[in-house]
């Protein structure tokens, strides 16, 4: 019975989301990148395409005037680097 319990423990996944690390990273982001991060973080989860949601949120924020259009791409790259920590 002891061996069976130990074998069952080995199926715990090694990869997990580290939202604290993502938030620590985001604390130093410029304003526009932080806006993208804040809009995207709640949508990060299993099976979600991070690039797609960052792109969608960046486009929405830029077109609505919340972030600068001319730096939207670089802001999205910065935000995505922090969001990767939160991926499951």
N, C-alpha and C positions, 0 to 999 in steps of 0.2 A: 504494500500500500504506500509506503514511503517513497518508493521510486516513481510511482504513478503521480504523486503530488508534485514532485520535482520536475517531472516531464511536462506537466501542465503549466508550470511557471515559465517555461522557456518560450512560450508563445506570446509573451508580452512584447508589443512592438517597440523597437528602439527609437524610432523617429516620433517626435511629438512637437506640437506647436509651442513656441516660447514667446508668448505675448509680452512678457516683461522685457525680454531682450528687444522685441520690436518697438515697444514704447520707449525704451532707453535710447535706441537708435533715433527714433522720431523726435526726441527732445531737442536734437541739434539741427533739425531740418529747417531750411528757409521757409518763410511764410507760405508760399504757393505749394511747395512740396508737402508741407504739413497739412494743408487743406485737402490735397489729394489723398494723403495717408488717412486722415480722419474720415473722409467719405468712403474709403475703400475697406478699412479694417473690419467693420461689421459684416462685410460680405465674404471675407476670407473663410474658407472651410473646406472640408473634404470634397474632392471632385470639382472644385471651382478652378477655372482657368484664370490665374492671377493676371496674366498679361491682358486678357480680354476685359476684366473688370477695371483694371487700372486705366486702360485706354478709354473705355466707356465713361468712367468718372472724370477723367481728365478732359475729354471732349465736352462733357456737360458743363464742367466748371469753367472752362475757357469760353465757351459760347455764351454762358450766362454772365460773364464778366467778373466772376469771383477770382480767377487767376489770370495772369497775363498770357495772352496767346503766343507772344514771341518766345517765351521761355517755358511753355507748357511741356514740351517734350523732355527737356532736361529736368524739369521738376518731377515729371512722372518717373523718370529713371531713378532719381534720388529716393522718391517715395517707395518705389518697388523694391529697392535694396533693403529697406527697413521692413517692408511687408513680408519679404521672404522668410524672416524669422518667425512670423506668425502662421506660416503654412503648416498644416498637419502632416 
